[in-house]
Amino acid sequence: ALIPYTRENLKLSFQPARFFADLERQTRVSQKATQSAFYRAIEQGLVEMDGNDIPRLTDKGLRSLAPFTSKKLKGAKLMIIFDVPENERWRRNHLRTVLREFSFKQIQKSVWATDLDCVEHIRSEIKQVNLGHEVILFEAREIK
């Protein structure tokens, strides 16, 4: 439904009340519920409106549609250590949210680890939020 320039997309962009009314008739889900879900998706960063007020899926939205599946690292863990300044708290909170999405567990305040191989996805998020200088990624093995 979010492919650019479809009839539904144009209706959502220029006649949102009509779009949600039509959706209610088709799905038998209340107009209020569908509107709430749409605006909640925007708030959660799953959908954004582009320069022409056309809804587009964000990278996070695409990931949520195609659930992340990865292989487990054999005998190792992916570890991330970060130090994001207090005045940029939103970036730190965003990073922690992403880490939870990828099944990272907190070891200490700014040290997280997972046994899943999600390096490329984490690097993409680090680049997107411009945290390259505050974050270090490691592949670590426990010494017994």
Legacy VTK file of the C-alpha trace (Angstrom):
# vtk DataFile Version 3.0
C-alpha trace
ASCII
DATASET POLYDATA
POINTS 144 float
0.000 0.000 0.000
2.970 2.344 0.377
4.256 2.125 -3.200
4.567 5.701 -4.535
1.790 7.103 -6.742
-0.734 4.326 -6.235
-4.351 5.466 -5.957
-4.335 4.642 -2.240
-1.061 6.442 -1.636
-2.272 9.578 -3.391
-5.524 9.427 -1.442
-3.592 9.056 1.824
-1.413 12.030 0.898
-4.127 14.408 -0.303
-7.408 13.107 1.138
-6.497 11.254 4.350
-10.054 11.267 5.753
-11.362 9.612 2.591
-8.466 7.117 2.601
-9.208 5.989 6.171
-12.987 5.863 5.490
-12.394 3.621 2.439
-10.024 1.459 4.454
-12.668 1.047 7.156
-15.201 -0.148 4.572
-12.730 -2.632 3.072
-11.256 -4.079 6.257
-14.054 -3.520 8.801
-11.444 -2.006 11.135
-12.514 1.330 12.580
-11.251 4.516 10.990
-9.922 5.701 14.346
-7.892 2.493 14.802
-6.306 2.675 11.342
-5.493 6.370 11.758
-3.910 5.684 15.141
-1.847 2.832 13.699
-0.640 5.006 10.812
0.383 7.941 13.006
1.971 5.561 15.531
4.063 4.107 12.659
5.226 7.641 11.850
6.080 8.314 15.518
8.019 5.044 15.744
10.040 5.924 12.638
8.597 3.153 10.480
7.038 5.560 7.969
8.030 9.079 6.978
6.484 11.630 4.668
8.819 12.695 1.843
9.098 16.204 0.360
5.897 15.648 -1.653
3.953 14.409 1.414
3.988 10.856 0.113
4.440 8.201 2.804
7.601 6.137 2.488
8.843 3.207 4.519
12.025 3.956 6.413
14.873 1.446 6.734
13.470 0.555 10.144
10.038 0.027 8.556
11.491 -2.265 5.909
13.311 -4.262 8.595
10.099 -4.667 10.561
8.301 -6.016 7.476
11.073 -8.449 6.647
12.117 -9.707 10.062
15.822 -9.913 10.648
17.170 -13.429 10.649
20.819 -14.076 11.148
23.148 -16.893 11.875
24.611 -17.370 15.278
28.294 -16.675 15.632
30.179 -19.873 16.363
31.897 -19.610 19.711
31.945 -15.802 19.618
29.840 -12.778 20.429
29.418 -9.452 18.701
30.218 -6.779 21.256
29.586 -3.062 21.000
31.088 -0.445 23.275
29.944 3.154 23.014
30.391 6.504 24.721
27.793 8.991 23.528
27.867 12.395 25.292
24.953 13.348 27.555
24.017 16.322 25.359
23.274 13.845 22.554
21.108 11.544 24.638
18.618 10.939 21.801
21.379 9.295 19.723
22.363 7.053 22.636
18.735 6.090 23.269
18.249 5.376 19.568
21.312 3.114 19.576
20.079 1.223 22.652
16.688 0.708 21.008
18.367 -0.692 17.884
20.550 -2.972 20.010
17.455 -4.402 21.717
15.878 -4.990 18.291
18.918 -7.117 17.353
18.802 -9.182 20.588
21.794 -7.511 22.238
22.009 -7.888 26.016
23.432 -5.176 28.238
26.625 -6.218 30.032
27.415 -2.784 31.488
25.899 0.669 30.828
27.607 1.131 27.450
28.723 -2.431 26.717
26.307 -4.741 24.889
26.736 -8.182 23.278
24.844 -10.706 21.164
25.609 -14.087 19.682
23.946 -13.120 16.360
25.900 -12.032 13.292
24.305 -8.646 12.560
27.428 -6.548 11.903
26.231 -5.001 8.647
22.881 -3.955 10.101
24.506 -2.405 13.167
27.072 -0.561 11.010
24.213 0.809 8.911
22.436 2.135 12.011
25.667 3.625 13.380
26.222 5.435 10.087
22.599 6.610 9.888
22.767 8.264 13.327
26.358 9.461 12.784
27.881 7.610 15.745
31.060 6.430 14.013
33.443 8.073 16.483
31.535 7.054 19.616
31.095 3.327 18.870
33.483 0.369 18.608
32.399 -3.071 17.398
34.228 -6.261 18.403
33.904 -9.945 17.724
34.849 -11.440 21.063
35.415 -14.932 22.413
35.168 -15.802 26.062
38.368 -17.042 27.695
37.649 -19.912 30.075
LINES 1 145
144 0 1 2 3 4 5 6 7 8 9 10 11 12 13 14 15 16 17 18 19 20 21 22 23 24 25 26 27 28 29 30 31 32 33 34 35 36 37 38 39 40 41 42 43 44 45 46 47 48 49 50 51 52 53 54 55 56 57 58 59 60 61 62 63 64 65 66 67 68 69 70 71 72 73 74 75 76 77 78 79 80 81 82 83 84 85 86 87 88 89 90 91 92 93 94 95 96 97 98 99 100 101 102 103 104 105 106 107 108 109 110 111 112 113 114 115 116 117 118 119 120 121 122 123 124 125 126 127 128 129 130 131 132 133 134 135 136 137 138 139 140 141 142 143
